[in-house]
Amino acid sequence: VQDPVARFHLHNGAKLERINWLADISKKGLRESLGLMVNYLYEPRTIEGNHEKFVRGEIVASRRVRGLMLDD
């Protein structure tokens, strides 16, 4: 994960909960992230496991976010 904000939240056990299209349409937002913003969810019962998965290279994401991914 190259984005420092994403790395911070995911390393600390958050789940990638939601991707928001055109959430930041400022010039800076469009330049830096094409207007995308994300929401992270911290669930106390899963924080430690999510952190461990991230350290092993896995990103925990909600069903909604996983549904946006292309299948191989």
N, CA, C and O atoms as a CHARMM CRD file, in Angstrom:
* protein
*
  288
    1    1 VAL  N      0.85500  -1.17700   0.00000 PROA 1      0.00000
    2    1 VAL  CA     0.00000   0.00000   0.00000 PROA 1      0.00000
    3    1 VAL  C      0.89500   1.23100   0.00000 PROA 1      0.00000
    4    1 VAL  O      1.68200   1.43800   0.92400 PROA 1      0.00000
    5    2 GLN  N      0.76800   2.04700  -1.04200 PROA 2      0.00000
    6    2 GLN  CA     1.63300   3.21600  -1.17300 PROA 2      0.00000
    7    2 GLN  C      1.05900   4.46700  -0.51600 PROA 2      0.00000
    8    2 GLN  O      1.81700   5.33500  -0.08400 PROA 2      0.00000
    9    3 ASP  N     -0.25500   4.57300  -0.43400 PROA 3      0.00000
   10    3 ASP  CA    -0.87200   5.75900   0.15200 PROA 3      0.00000
   11    3 ASP  C     -0.66200   5.74700   1.66500 PROA 3      0.00000
   12    3 ASP  O     -1.02900   4.77600   2.32600 PROA 3      0.00000
   13    4 PRO  N     -0.07300   6.81500   2.22800 PROA 4      0.00000
   14    4 PRO  CA     0.22600   6.81200   3.65600 PROA 4      0.00000
   15    4 PRO  C     -1.01600   6.77000   4.54600 PROA 4      0.00000
   16    4 PRO  O     -0.97600   6.17400   5.62200 PROA 4      0.00000
   17    5 VAL  N     -2.10200   7.38100   4.12600 PROA 5      0.00000
   18    5 VAL  CA    -3.32700   7.35300   4.93300 PROA 5      0.00000
   19    5 VAL  C     -3.90800   5.94600   4.94400 PROA 5      0.00000
   20    5 VAL  O     -4.28700   5.43600   5.99800 PROA 5      0.00000
   21    6 ALA  N     -3.97800   5.32100   3.78000 PROA 6      0.00000
   22    6 ALA  CA    -4.47900   3.94600   3.70400 PROA 6      0.00000
   23    6 ALA  C     -3.59600   3.01700   4.52800 PROA 6      0.00000
   24    6 ALA  O     -4.10000   2.19000   5.28800 PROA 6      0.00000
   25    7 ARG  N     -2.29000   3.15000   4.37900 PROA 7      0.00000
   26    7 ARG  CA    -1.36000   2.30300   5.12800 PROA 7      0.00000
   27    7 ARG  C     -1.56500   2.47100   6.63300 PROA 7      0.00000
   28    7 ARG  O     -1.55300   1.48900   7.37400 PROA 7      0.00000
   29    8 PHE  N     -1.75200   3.71000   7.08300 PROA 8      0.00000
   30    8 PHE  CA    -1.97900   3.97200   8.50900 PROA 8      0.00000
   31    8 PHE  C     -3.20100   3.21300   9.00900 PROA 8      0.00000
   32    8 PHE  O     -3.11800   2.47100   9.98800 PROA 8      0.00000
   33    9 HSD  N     -4.33800   3.39800   8.33600 PROA 9      0.00000
   34    9 HSD  CA    -5.58100   2.77900   8.80500 PROA 9      0.00000
   35    9 HSD  C     -5.53900   1.25800   8.69600 PROA 9      0.00000
   36    9 HSD  O     -5.92200   0.56100   9.63600 PROA 9      0.00000
   37   10 LEU  N     -5.07900   0.74100   7.56900 PROA 10     0.00000
   38   10 LEU  CA    -5.05400  -0.70900   7.37800 PROA 10     0.00000
   39   10 LEU  C     -4.05500  -1.37400   8.32300 PROA 10     0.00000
   40   10 LEU  O     -4.32400  -2.45600   8.84400 PROA 10     0.00000
   41   11 HSD  N     -2.91300  -0.74100   8.54500 PROA 11     0.00000
   42   11 HSD  CA    -1.92800  -1.28600   9.48500 PROA 11     0.00000
   43   11 HSD  C     -2.47700  -1.29900  10.90400 PROA 11     0.00000
   44   11 HSD  O     -2.10900  -2.15500  11.70900 PROA 11     0.00000
   45   12 ASN  N     -3.35400  -0.35300  11.20900 PROA 12     0.00000
   46   12 ASN  CA    -3.93000  -0.27800  12.55000 PROA 12     0.00000
   47   12 ASN  C     -5.18800  -1.12600  12.71200 PROA 12     0.00000
   48   12 ASN  O     -5.86700  -1.03400  13.73500 PROA 12     0.00000
   49   13 GLY  N     -5.50500  -1.95000  11.71200 PROA 13     0.00000
   50   13 GLY  CA    -6.58500  -2.91800  11.86400 PROA 13     0.00000
   51   13 GLY  C     -7.93100  -2.52500  11.30400 PROA 13     0.00000
   52   13 GLY  O     -8.92600  -3.20300  11.56100 PROA 13     0.00000
   53   14 ALA  N     -7.98700  -1.45200  10.55000 PROA 14     0.00000
   54   14 ALA  CA    -9.26300  -1.05500   9.94500 PROA 14     0.00000
   55   14 ALA  C     -9.58300  -1.94100   8.74600 PROA 14     0.00000
   56   14 ALA  O     -8.70300  -2.58600   8.17700 PROA 14     0.00000
   57   15 LYS  N    -10.84100  -1.95600   8.38400 PROA 15     0.00000
   58   15 LYS  CA   -11.30600  -2.64000   7.17600 PROA 15     0.00000
   59   15 LYS  C    -11.64600  -1.57400   6.14600 PROA 15     0.00000
   60   15 LYS  O    -12.20800  -0.53400   6.48900 PROA 15     0.00000
   61   16 LEU  N    -11.31000  -1.82700   4.88800 PROA 16     0.00000
   62   16 LEU  CA   -11.70600  -0.93600   3.79600 PROA 16     0.00000
   63   16 LEU  C    -13.20100  -1.14500   3.58300 PROA 16     0.00000
   64   16 LEU  O    -13.61800  -2.15700   3.02000 PROA 16     0.00000
   65   17 GLU  N    -13.99300  -0.19900   4.02900 PROA 17     0.00000
   66   17 GLU  CA   -15.44400  -0.36700   4.08000 PROA 17     0.00000
   67   17 GLU  C    -16.16300   0.10000   2.82300 PROA 17     0.00000
   68   17 GLU  O    -17.09600  -0.55200   2.35600 PROA 17     0.00000
   69   18 ARG  N    -15.72300   1.23900   2.27400 PROA 18     0.00000
   70   18 ARG  CA   -16.48500   1.82000   1.17000 PROA 18     0.00000
   71   18 ARG  C    -15.57400   2.67700   0.29900 PROA 18     0.00000
   72   18 ARG  O    -14.65900   3.33400   0.79500 PROA 18     0.00000
   73   19 ILE  N    -15.83700   2.66100  -1.00500 PROA 19     0.00000
   74   19 ILE  CA   -15.13800   3.53800  -1.94300 PROA 19     0.00000
   75   19 ILE  C    -16.15100   4.54700  -2.45800 PROA 19     0.00000
   76   19 ILE  O    -17.21800   4.17100  -2.94400 PROA 19     0.00000
   77   20 ASN  N    -15.82100   5.82000  -2.35400 PROA 20     0.00000
   78   20 ASN  CA   -16.74600   6.89800  -2.71700 PROA 20     0.00000
   79   20 ASN  C    -16.26100   7.60400  -3.97900 PROA 20     0.00000
   80   20 ASN  O    -15.23400   8.28300  -3.96500 PROA 20     0.00000
   81   21 TRP  N    -17.00000   7.44000  -5.05800 PROA 21     0.00000
   82   21 TRP  CA   -16.68000   8.02000  -6.36000 PROA 21     0.00000
   83   21 TRP  C    -17.02100   9.50600  -6.36100 PROA 21     0.00000
   84   21 TRP  O    -18.09600   9.89400  -5.90300 PROA 21     0.00000
   85   22 LEU  N    -16.13500  10.32100  -6.86000 PROA 22     0.00000
   86   22 LEU  CA   -16.29700  11.77900  -6.95500 PROA 22     0.00000
   87   22 LEU  C    -16.59600  12.42700  -5.60400 PROA 22     0.00000
   88   22 LEU  O    -17.37600  13.37600  -5.51500 PROA 22     0.00000
   89   23 ALA  N    -15.97200  11.90700  -4.56900 PROA 23     0.00000
   90   23 ALA  CA   -16.16500  12.47200  -3.23700 PROA 23     0.00000
   91   23 ALA  C    -15.34900  13.74500  -3.03200 PROA 23     0.00000
   92   23 ALA  O    -15.71100  14.59600  -2.21900 PROA 23     0.00000
   93   24 ASP  N    -14.25800  13.87200  -3.76300 PROA 24     0.00000
   94   24 ASP  CA   -13.42300  15.07400  -3.67100 PROA 24     0.00000
   95   24 ASP  C    -13.12800  15.55600  -5.08900 PROA 24     0.00000
   96   24 ASP  O    -12.18100  15.10300  -5.73200 PROA 24     0.00000
   97   25 ILE  N    -13.95200  16.47700  -5.55700 PROA 25     0.00000
   98   25 ILE  CA   -13.80400  16.95700  -6.93600 PROA 25     0.00000
   99   25 ILE  C    -13.02500  18.27000  -7.01900 PROA 25     0.00000
  100   25 ILE  O    -13.06300  18.96800  -8.03300 PROA 25     0.00000
  101   26 SER  N    -12.32200  18.58900  -5.93800 PROA 26     0.00000
  102   26 SER  CA   -11.43700  19.75300  -5.99900 PROA 26     0.00000
  103   26 SER  C    -10.29600  19.43700  -6.96600 PROA 26     0.00000
  104   26 SER  O    -10.05500  18.27400  -7.29000 PROA 26     0.00000
  105   27 LYS  N     -9.60300  20.46800  -7.41900 PROA 27     0.00000
  106   27 LYS  CA    -8.46400  20.23600  -8.31900 PROA 27     0.00000
  107   27 LYS  C     -7.45200  19.28900  -7.68300 PROA 27     0.00000
  108   27 LYS  O     -6.95100  18.37200  -8.33400 PROA 27     0.00000
  109   28 LYS  N     -7.16100  19.51500  -6.42000 PROA 28     0.00000
  110   28 LYS  CA    -6.20500  18.66300  -5.71100 PROA 28     0.00000
  111   28 LYS  C     -6.73100  17.23200  -5.60100 PROA 28     0.00000
  112   28 LYS  O     -5.99000  16.27900  -5.83900 PROA 28     0.00000
  113   29 GLY  N     -8.00400  17.07900  -5.24200 PROA 29     0.00000
  114   29 GLY  CA    -8.59200  15.74500  -5.10400 PROA 29     0.00000
  115   29 GLY  C     -8.60200  14.97300  -6.40800 PROA 29     0.00000
  116   29 GLY  O     -8.32900  13.77300  -6.42500 PROA 29     0.00000
  117   30 LEU  N     -8.91500  15.65200  -7.49800 PROA 30     0.00000
  118   30 LEU  CA    -8.90800  14.99300  -8.80700 PROA 30     0.00000
  119   30 LEU  C     -7.48900  14.63500  -9.23000 PROA 30     0.00000
  120   30 LEU  O     -7.25800  13.57600  -9.81200 PROA 30     0.00000
  121   31 ARG  N     -6.54500  15.51800  -8.93800 PROA 31     0.00000
  122   31 ARG  CA    -5.15600  15.26300  -9.31300 PROA 31     0.00000
  123   31 ARG  C     -4.55600  14.11200  -8.50200 PROA 31     0.00000
  124   31 ARG  O     -3.85200  13.26300  -9.04900 PROA 31     0.00000
  125   32 GLU  N     -4.83500  14.08600  -7.21000 PROA 32     0.00000
  126   32 GLU  CA    -4.18400  13.10500  -6.34300 PROA 32     0.00000
  127   32 GLU  C     -4.88000  11.75300  -6.29700 PROA 32     0.00000
  128   32 GLU  O     -4.22800  10.72700  -6.10400 PROA 32     0.00000
  129   33 SER  N     -6.21100  11.74100  -6.47300 PROA 33     0.00000
  130   33 SER  CA    -6.92100  10.46600  -6.29700 PROA 33     0.00000
  131   33 SER  C     -8.08600  10.28300  -7.26300 PROA 33     0.00000
  132   33 SER  O     -8.96200   9.44700  -7.04100 PROA 33     0.00000
  133   34 LEU  N     -8.09000  11.07100  -8.33600 PROA 34     0.00000
  134   34 LEU  CA    -9.18700  11.00200  -9.31800 PROA 34     0.00000
  135   34 LEU  C    -10.54700  11.22000  -8.66700 PROA 34     0.00000
  136   34 LEU  O    -11.56700  10.75500  -9.17600 PROA 34     0.00000
  137   35 GLY  N    -10.55900  11.93000  -7.54000 PROA 35     0.00000
  138   35 GLY  CA   -11.80200  12.24000  -6.84800 PROA 35     0.00000
  139   35 GLY  C    -12.29100  11.15700  -5.90800 PROA 35     0.00000
  140   35 GLY  O    -13.33000  11.32000  -5.26900 PROA 35     0.00000
  141   36 LEU  N    -11.56600  10.05800  -5.81200 PROA 36     0.00000
  142   36 LEU  CA   -11.98400   8.95400  -4.94200 PROA 36     0.00000
  143   36 LEU  C    -11.61500   9.22600  -3.49300 PROA 36     0.00000
  144   36 LEU  O    -10.57100   9.80800  -3.19700 PROA 36     0.00000
  145   37 MET  N    -12.48800   8.79300  -2.60200 PROA 37     0.00000
  146   37 MET  CA   -12.18800   8.76400  -1.17300 PROA 37     0.00000
  147   37 MET  C    -12.71700   7.44200  -0.64800 PROA 37     0.00000
  148   37 MET  O    -13.61300   6.84300  -1.24400 PROA 37     0.00000
  149   38 VAL  N    -12.16800   6.99200   0.45900 PROA 38     0.00000
  150   38 VAL  CA   -12.62600   5.73400   1.03800 PROA 38     0.00000
  151   38 VAL  C    -12.99100   5.92600   2.50200 PROA 38     0.00000
  152   38 VAL  O    -12.53800   6.86300   3.15900 PROA 38     0.00000
  153   39 ASN  N    -13.81700   5.01800   2.99100 PROA 39     0.00000
  154   39 ASN  CA   -14.15500   4.96400   4.40900 PROA 39     0.00000
  155   39 ASN  C    -13.52200   3.71200   4.99500 PROA 39     0.00000
  156   39 ASN  O    -13.53900   2.64700   4.37800 PROA 39     0.00000
  157   40 TYR  N    -12.97100   3.84900   6.17700 PROA 40     0.00000
  158   40 TYR  CA   -12.39900   2.72400   6.91000 PROA 40     0.00000
  159   40 TYR  C    -13.28400   2.45400   8.11000 PROA 40     0.00000
  160   40 TYR  O    -13.84700   3.37600   8.70000 PROA 40     0.00000
  161   41 LEU  N    -13.40600   1.18100   8.46900 PROA 41     0.00000
  162   41 LEU  CA   -14.22800   0.79200   9.61000 PROA 41     0.00000
  163   41 LEU  C    -13.35200   0.06000  10.61300 PROA 41     0.00000
  164   41 LEU  O    -12.66400  -0.90100  10.27000 PROA 41     0.00000
  165   42 TYR  N    -13.38400   0.52500  11.85300 PROA 42     0.00000
  166   42 TYR  CA   -12.68600  -0.14500  12.94200 PROA 42     0.00000
  167   42 TYR  C    -13.71900  -0.90100  13.76700 PROA 42     0.00000
  168   42 TYR  O    -14.58000  -0.29700  14.40700 PROA 42     0.00000
  169   43 GLU  N    -13.62500  -2.21300  13.74500 PROA 43     0.00000
  170   43 GLU  CA   -14.48800  -3.05700  14.56500 PROA 43     0.00000
  171   43 GLU  C    -13.60200  -3.68300  15.63700 PROA 43     0.00000
  172   43 GLU  O    -12.71000  -4.46900  15.31900 PROA 43     0.00000
  173   44 PRO  N    -13.83900  -3.34200  16.90900 PROA 44     0.00000
  174   44 PRO  CA   -12.93800  -3.80100  17.96900 PROA 44     0.00000
  175   44 PRO  C    -12.63600  -5.29900  17.93000 PROA 44     0.00000
  176   44 PRO  O    -11.50400  -5.70500  18.19700 PROA 44     0.00000
  177   45 ARG  N    -13.61500  -6.11000  17.60800 PROA 45     0.00000
  178   45 ARG  CA   -13.39400  -7.56000  17.64300 PROA 45     0.00000
  179   45 ARG  C    -12.52700  -8.07200  16.49400 PROA 45     0.00000
  180   45 ARG  O    -12.04900  -9.20400  16.54900 PROA 45     0.00000
  181   46 THR  N    -12.31300  -7.25700  15.44600 PROA 46     0.00000
  182   46 THR  CA   -11.53500  -7.73100  14.29600 PROA 46     0.00000
  183   46 THR  C    -10.23400  -6.95500  14.06700 PROA 46     0.00000
  184   46 THR  O     -9.47800  -7.27200  13.14900 PROA 46     0.00000
  185   47 ILE  N     -9.97600  -5.95600  14.88500 PROA 47     0.00000
  186   47 ILE  CA    -8.80100  -5.10000  14.66300 PROA 47     0.00000
  187   47 ILE  C     -7.50300  -5.90400  14.65200 PROA 47     0.00000
  188   47 ILE  O     -6.69100  -5.75100  13.74000 PROA 47     0.00000
  189   48 GLU  N     -7.30300  -6.74700  15.64300 PROA 48     0.00000
  190   48 GLU  CA    -6.04100  -7.49300  15.72100 PROA 48     0.00000
  191   48 GLU  C     -5.86500  -8.42100  14.51600 PROA 48     0.00000
  192   48 GLU  O     -4.78700  -8.47400  13.92400 PROA 48     0.00000
  193   49 GLY  N     -6.90800  -9.14100  14.16100 PROA 49     0.00000
  194   49 GLY  CA    -6.82900 -10.03900  13.00800 PROA 49     0.00000
  195   49 GLY  C     -6.61200  -9.28900  11.70600 PROA 49     0.00000
  196   49 GLY  O     -5.84500  -9.73200  10.85200 PROA 49     0.00000
  197   50 ASN  N     -7.28900  -8.14800  11.55100 PROA 50     0.00000
  198   50 ASN  CA    -7.10400  -7.34000  10.34100 PROA 50     0.00000
  199   50 ASN  C     -5.66400  -6.84200  10.24000 PROA 50     0.00000
  200   50 ASN  O     -5.07300  -6.83900   9.16100 PROA 50     0.00000
  201   51 HSD  N     -5.11500  -6.42700  11.36500 PROA 51     0.00000
  202   51 HSD  CA    -3.71800  -5.97800  11.39100 PROA 51     0.00000
  203   51 HSD  C     -2.78500  -7.11200  10.96700 PROA 51     0.00000
  204   51 HSD  O     -1.89100  -6.91300  10.14400 PROA 51     0.00000
  205   52 GLU  N     -2.99700  -8.29000  11.52600 PROA 52     0.00000
  206   52 GLU  CA    -2.14000  -9.43500  11.18600 PROA 52     0.00000
  207   52 GLU  C     -2.24000  -9.77600   9.70200 PROA 52     0.00000
  208   52 GLU  O     -1.23200 -10.09500   9.07100 PROA 52     0.00000
  209   53 LYS  N     -3.43400  -9.71100   9.14700 PROA 53     0.00000
  210   53 LYS  CA    -3.60500  -9.97400   7.71500 PROA 53     0.00000
  211   53 LYS  C     -2.86400  -8.93000   6.88700 PROA 53     0.00000
  212   53 LYS  O     -2.21800  -9.26400   5.89400 PROA 53     0.00000
  213   54 PHE  N     -2.95700  -7.67500   7.29400 PROA 54     0.00000
  214   54 PHE  CA    -2.27000  -6.61100   6.55300 PROA 54     0.00000
  215   54 PHE  C     -0.76000  -6.83100   6.55500 PROA 54     0.00000
  216   54 PHE  O     -0.10100  -6.66000   5.52900 PROA 54     0.00000
  217   55 VAL  N     -0.22000  -7.20800   7.70100 PROA 55     0.00000
  218   55 VAL  CA     1.22400  -7.45700   7.80200 PROA 55     0.00000
  219   55 VAL  C      1.63700  -8.58000   6.85000 PROA 55     0.00000
  220   55 VAL  O      2.75600  -8.57800   6.33500 PROA 55     0.00000
  221   56 ARG  N      0.74000  -9.53700   6.61500 PROA 56     0.00000
  222   56 ARG  CA     1.02200 -10.64500   5.68600 PROA 56     0.00000
  223   56 ARG  C      0.69700 -10.28800   4.23600 PROA 56     0.00000
  224   56 ARG  O      0.85400 -11.12100   3.34300 PROA 56     0.00000
  225   57 GLY  N      0.24300  -9.04900   3.99600 PROA 57     0.00000
  226   57 GLY  CA    -0.00100  -8.60300   2.62600 PROA 57     0.00000
  227   57 GLY  C     -1.44300  -8.64800   2.16500 PROA 57     0.00000
  228   57 GLY  O     -1.71600  -8.42100   0.98700 PROA 57     0.00000
  229   58 GLU  N     -2.37600  -8.93600   3.06600 PROA 58     0.00000
  230   58 GLU  CA    -3.79500  -9.00300   2.71000 PROA 58     0.00000
  231   58 GLU  C     -4.52100  -7.76100   3.21300 PROA 58     0.00000
  232   58 GLU  O     -4.27700  -7.30500   4.33000 PROA 58     0.00000
  233   59 ILE  N     -5.40300  -7.22100   2.39900 PROA 59     0.00000
  234   59 ILE  CA    -6.22800  -6.08500   2.80000 PROA 59     0.00000
  235   59 ILE  C     -7.64100  -6.59000   3.04100 PROA 59     0.00000
  236   59 ILE  O     -8.25000  -7.19700   2.16000 PROA 59     0.00000
  237   60 VAL  N     -8.15900  -6.33900   4.23200 PROA 60     0.00000
  238   60 VAL  CA    -9.51800  -6.74000   4.56600 PROA 60     0.00000
  239   60 VAL  C    -10.46900  -5.67900   4.03400 PROA 60     0.00000
  240   60 VAL  O    -10.32200  -4.49400   4.33200 PROA 60     0.00000
  241   61 ALA  N    -11.44200  -6.11300   3.24500 PROA 61     0.00000
  242   61 ALA  CA   -12.40100  -5.19300   2.63100 PROA 61     0.00000
  243   61 ALA  C    -13.81100  -5.72800   2.82900 PROA 61     0.00000
  244   61 ALA  O    -14.01900  -6.93300   2.96500 PROA 61     0.00000
  245   62 SER  N    -14.76600  -4.82500   2.84200 PROA 62     0.00000
  246   62 SER  CA   -16.17200  -5.21000   2.97900 PROA 62     0.00000
  247   62 SER  C    -16.63400  -5.99300   1.75200 PROA 62     0.00000
  248   62 SER  O    -15.98600  -5.96800   0.70600 PROA 62     0.00000
  249   63 ARG  N    -17.74000  -6.67500   1.89300 PROA 63     0.00000
  250   63 ARG  CA   -18.32700  -7.40900   0.77000 PROA 63     0.00000
  251   63 ARG  C    -18.62000  -6.45500  -0.38200 PROA 63     0.00000
  252   63 ARG  O    -18.41600  -6.79800  -1.54700 PROA 63     0.00000
  253   64 ARG  N    -19.08900  -5.28200  -0.06200 PROA 64     0.00000
  254   64 ARG  CA   -19.40700  -4.28000  -1.09100 PROA 64     0.00000
  255   64 ARG  C    -18.16500  -3.90700  -1.90900 PROA 64     0.00000
  256   64 ARG  O    -18.23000  -3.82700  -3.13500 PROA 64     0.00000
  257   65 VAL  N    -17.04800  -3.68400  -1.23600 PROA 65     0.00000
  258   65 VAL  CA   -15.80100  -3.33800  -1.93100 PROA 65     0.00000
  259   65 VAL  C    -15.28500  -4.53800  -2.71400 PROA 65     0.00000
  260   65 VAL  O    -14.86100  -4.39500  -3.86000 PROA 65     0.00000
  261   66 ARG  N    -15.31600  -5.71000  -2.10900 PROA 66     0.00000
  262   66 ARG  CA   -14.86100  -6.91200  -2.82100 PROA 66     0.00000
  263   66 ARG  C    -15.68800  -7.14700  -4.07900 PROA 66     0.00000
  264   66 ARG  O    -15.17300  -7.66600  -5.07000 PROA 66     0.00000
  265   67 GLY  N    -16.95800  -6.77200  -4.05000 PROA 67     0.00000
  266   67 GLY  CA   -17.82300  -6.92300  -5.21600 PROA 67     0.00000
  267   67 GLY  C    -17.41000  -6.04800  -6.38700 PROA 67     0.00000
  268   67 GLY  O    -17.79100  -6.31700  -7.52700 PROA 67     0.00000
  269   68 LEU  N    -16.63800  -5.00800  -6.12200 PROA 68     0.00000
  270   68 LEU  CA   -16.15700  -4.12200  -7.18300 PROA 68     0.00000
  271   68 LEU  C    -14.93400  -4.67700  -7.89800 PROA 68     0.00000
  272   68 LEU  O    -14.56600  -4.19700  -8.97000 PROA 68     0.00000
  273   69 MET  N    -14.30800  -5.67900  -7.31300 PROA 69     0.00000
  274   69 MET  CA   -13.07500  -6.23100  -7.87600 PROA 69     0.00000
  275   69 MET  C    -13.38600  -7.17800  -9.02100 PROA 69     0.00000
  276   69 MET  O    -14.40200  -7.87300  -9.02700 PROA 69     0.00000
  277   70 LEU  N    -12.48700  -7.18400  -9.98500 PROA 70     0.00000
  278   70 LEU  CA   -12.62200  -8.09000 -11.12100 PROA 70     0.00000
  279   70 LEU  C    -12.14000  -9.47300 -10.73600 PROA 70     0.00000
  280   70 LEU  O    -11.14100  -9.61600 -10.03100 PROA 70     0.00000
  281   71 ASP  N    -12.84500 -10.48800 -11.19600 PROA 71     0.00000
  282   71 ASP  CA   -12.39500 -11.86600 -10.99300 PROA 71     0.00000
  283   71 ASP  C    -11.35600 -12.20800 -12.03400 PROA 71     0.00000
  284   71 ASP  O    -11.39400 -11.69800 -13.15400 PROA 71     0.00000
  285   72 ASP  N    -10.42400 -13.07400 -11.66500 PROA 72     0.00000
  286   72 ASP  CA    -9.40700 -13.53800 -12.62200 PROA 72     0.00000
  287   72 ASP  C    -10.01200 -14.49400 -13.61900 PROA 72     0.00000
  288   72 ASP  O     -9.31200 -14.99000 -14.50200 PROA 72     0.00000
